[in-house]
Amino acid sequence: MDSKIMVATWGATASLSDPAVVVALRDAGARRVQLNISDATVAGGLRISELDPPIEAVVSVWTSRPDAAVAVLAARAERVAAWEVTTRAPLDPALPADGTRVDALANLAFLRRPADLPRTEWLRIWLEDHTRVAIETQATFGYHQNIVERALTPDTPTVDAIVEELFPMAAIGDVHAFYGSGGDPLELESRISRMLASVARFGADRDLDVVPTSRFDVKLT
């Protein structure tokens, strides 16, 4: 049975664009690969980094052989950190899967659960209460919630969930385009206030990494 794994990489950004990487992942059992690379196209996007150095790219792989996929990427990077995840997709747009760049700012947020909030309650607040708020207050057209099930690499940074959000490219430099407030300052203020109050309930207003990326999808089967 296939699993989805998400692999953060450092020192591999240039090599990830090499088609040989996707071929090697296919040969290692992958049926789908998603590359999220923090490149010059999204350089103006908001970045928040708890990890030092910051995450440079994330490779998502759907495979029945997680360890083999991680090994492929580890051989091409200075460092990797990998997690197996379970995914929910409240907004799941049809996207090209031919390796071309998705026309979007693709943000990835790495969340950590506050120690004083039980995991069951943390998941309930995030998945049940916050999801609607996130969709209603931002201009996202893609929204996936990845719950971390286990770490796959030694010394993996603690991460409890990874959020994937797709925004229009204009959101890189326009806060109204990011929040979908249509240029109305009062609507913008309302949306930001509502969003901040919601993320504070489950600790996503602190101790997180946000990585702006360009996204490339490849379906192999």
N, C-alpha and C positions, 0 to 999 in steps of 0.2 A: 504494500500500500504506500502511495506517495505521501511524503511530508513536505511542508513548506519550511525552508530554512532561510534565514536572513543573515548575511555575512558582512559585517563592517570591515573595511580595508583601509590600510595606510600604506603609502608608497607603491601603489599599483595603478594609479589613475590612468596613466598613459597606456599601460598594457591592457587594461580592460576594454579598450576600443579595438583591440586586435581580434578579428574574427576567430582566430585560433583558440581564444579563451572559450567561446561558446561551443566550438567543436570539441574541445577537451571536456567540457561539462557534459555535453551530449554523450560522449564516449564513456563518461563516468556515471551515466544513468539518468541525466536530467531530461525532462520532457518539456520544460519551459524555463526560461531565464529572463529575469528583469534586472537591468542595470540602472542604478541611480548614481549619477556622477556629479559631484559638486564642481562644476566647470565655469568658464568665463561667462557663459550665457546667463547664468543665474547669480553672478557675483554680487549684484546689488540686493539680493534677498536677505531677509532677516536670518541671522545665525546666532544661536545660543550654544555655548560649549562648556559643559562640565568636564568633559574628558580633555586631557592634554597629552598629546596634540589632538586637535579636533578630527572627527571622522571625515574622511575624504570621499568615500564612496560606499555604497551598500549594494550587494548582489543578492537578489532573491532567487532561489532555485527550488523547483518542484521536482522531487526525486524520491526514489525508494532507497537510495544509497547516500544518506547525508554525509557520512564520514568521507566518502570518495569525493564528493563535491567540495567539501571544505579543504581537502588535500590539494585539489587542483588550484584553488585560489591561494592557499598558503604558499604554494610553490612560486607564485608570481608576485607576492606582496611582502613588504617588510614585516607586516603584522596583520593578523586577522582576529576578529572576535565573532563568534557565530552562535545563533540561537535557533532552536526549533520552535515554531509558533503555530497557533490555531487562529484562523482569520475569520472575522465578520466583515461584511461588505455592505454597509448601509447605502452607499452610493457607488455603483459599479458600472461605469460607462464602457461602451464598446470602444476599444482602442486598437490601433494598428499593432500587429505583432510580427512585423517584418524587419525589425532592427532600426527603423527610422525613429527620429526623436519625436516624442509625444509633444504636441503644442501646448505646453503647460509649465508653470512653476510647480515642481513636485517636491513638496516639503515632507521630510520625515522627522518625527518627534519621538525621542526615546524617553519613556516615562519611568519613574521610580515611585513605588508605593511608600507613603510615610509609615514609619515603624509603628506608630500608634493607631493605625487604621487597619483592622483585620482585612485579609485578602478578599473574603467574600463580600464584605461591605464596599471595599474599594472598587471591585468589579461591578457591583450593582450600581453605584453612583456613576461610574464612568460609562458603562454600557447601556444602562437604562435611563438615567436622568440626563446625563451630559450629551448624549448623542444628538438628541433633537435640538438642543441649544447650539451645538457646534454647526449643525447644518443650517439652522435658521439665521445665524448671526454672521456667517462668512459666505464668500462667493465660491465655495468649493463645488466642483462638479464630479469629483471622485473622492471617496472617503472609505478607507479600509482600517480596521482595528485589529492588530495582531497581538494576541495574548501570548507571552513567553511561557513555554512549557518546560524547557530545560536548556542549559548551556551546553555547547558542543565543543568548546575549546578550553584549554587550560587558562587560568587567570582571566576568565571572561568578566568584563565589567558587569556589575549588577544592573540589570534592566528588567522591568516587569512587563512592559508593553511597548510596542512600536506602532505609531500612527502614520499612515500614509494619506496625504491630502493633495489633491490637484486643484490649482488655482489658475485663472487666466494669466497669461504672461504679463499683462498690465499691472498685476498685483505686486510685481517686483518694486515698482517705484511709485505706486499710487495706493494710498491707504484705503480710499473709497473703493477701488477695484478689488482690494483684498477682502474687505468686509461686505461688499455688495450694497453699499449705502447710497449709491446713485448721486453722489456729490452733496448730499444733504448733511450738514454738520451735526444737527440734532439727532438724526437717525444713526450717524456714525458713533456719536457719543453713547447712545442707547445700546447699540450692538456691542461696543467694546465693554461697557459696564456689565452687561449681561454675561458676556463671555468670561470676563475676569472673575466674576462672582462664581460662575459654574466651575471653572478649573480649580479655584481655590478649595472647593469642597473635597476634592480628592488628591490635592497636593501637586497638581500639574502646573501650578504657578511658580514652581521652584524645583531645583535639583533635576533639571532636564536638559537634553541636548536637542536642538533643532537644526537640521541640515537642509539647506536649499539645494535642489539638484535638478539636473536634466535627466529625463527617464527614457529608456529604450527597452522595448519588449521584444522577445524572440520566442515564438512557439516552435517547438522542435518535433512534435508528433501530431 
